[in-house]
């Protein structure tokens, strides 16, 4: 079922599977997301808005390392800062001054930030924030909405909970986005037990009027802390994140991904009253003060302040949304596709149609866009390096693929057109 276009990727995947579960260190880069036979698996290089796979195929990248790249691959200002720091050293037996500089910059930019503590992944930061909430309140339960990483406290509440103790699963309770009553119900079911409410302030849909304000009010009314997981929205929706955009300030917030334009760094930030607990709550990493990532973060944040990064990305995103919506109407595929999200981070939604599942149709969609030089898994994670021409090319590819999928459904030929097995359903964490 393979194609010569991906022959080297598939050869490497075969080798990788001997030593790496799923053949990838990241679930979202594995065959669970990329259908085997029609997908690239290994990158050779990336620059600006482009990525090349090991077979030499060039793509306009709208995944951007799972939204970790917000300036573009190999941003010259970030690269220069990292190169300077390499000569000085990466990790030391003492703290480095960059720790102070980056913390001060985050306090300057983020509304809720009075103190800062660094981690490496978004999962580190969300786990740290929840530990603070539990320490401050003396409670154990947590209300969650959205995706918050791989650690036991959160992932136990999802279908990917293998290996998580039952007692841990019991402590995390999901509520629905834009549904205050679902959160209110949790507080009634677990009175005096919920330590914190953590949510992505926005993912697929915009918050309805009063929703985020209502979540904050409910949390505080019931003695819980409010945590915004801004792993994706931070330094993307606004320089100060979604809390700045929507003018709702949480008690604590977590950042990652675009904080250092692809270098491994995350952070828990928040009000001094809560963050001071980090002096007792154990949250400590050998590489928490690793200086290459800190140098990258400082350069990234400085660029956000001195260039119209957010403004440009919004403009590109609005162009993309306008173009995709026009195509959906033009090709009469409203029953198959729609598009939602903030212009900087949009979701092309695929629906079940007739006897075909969204997974079969999404597989065909990926097969066709990959072969045309577009790298996306259904989202458009834009960066400062993207251009209007990149957006035009994306829209041009969708102009070919949308009617192809529409006709395959109409002619009952989806399985004939597919050159691979369809993807399997995955656990759903965003709604």
Buried (B, 14 or more C-beta within 10 A) or exposed (E): EBBEBBEBBBBBBEEBBEEEEBBBEEEEBBBEBBBBBBBBBBBEEBEBBBBBBBBEBEBBBBBBBBBBBBBBBBBEBBBEBBEEBEEEEBEEEEEBEBBEBBBEBBBEBBBBBBBBBBBBBBBBBBBBBBBBBBBBBEBBBBBBBBBBBBBBBBBBBBEBBEEBEEEBBEBBBBBEBBBBEBBBBBBEEBEEBBBBBBBBBBBBBEBEEEBBBBBBEBBEEBBBBBBBBBBBBBBBBBBBBBBBBBEBBBBBBBBBBBBBBBBBBBBBBBBEEBBBBBEEBEBEEEBBBBBBBBBBBBBBBBBBEEEEBBEBBBBBBBBBBBBBBEBBEEBEBEEBBBBEBBBBBBBBBBBEBEEBBBBBBBBBBBBBBBBBBBBBBBBBBBBBBBEEEBBEBBBBBBBEBBBBBBEBBEEEEBEEBBBBBBBEEEEEBEE
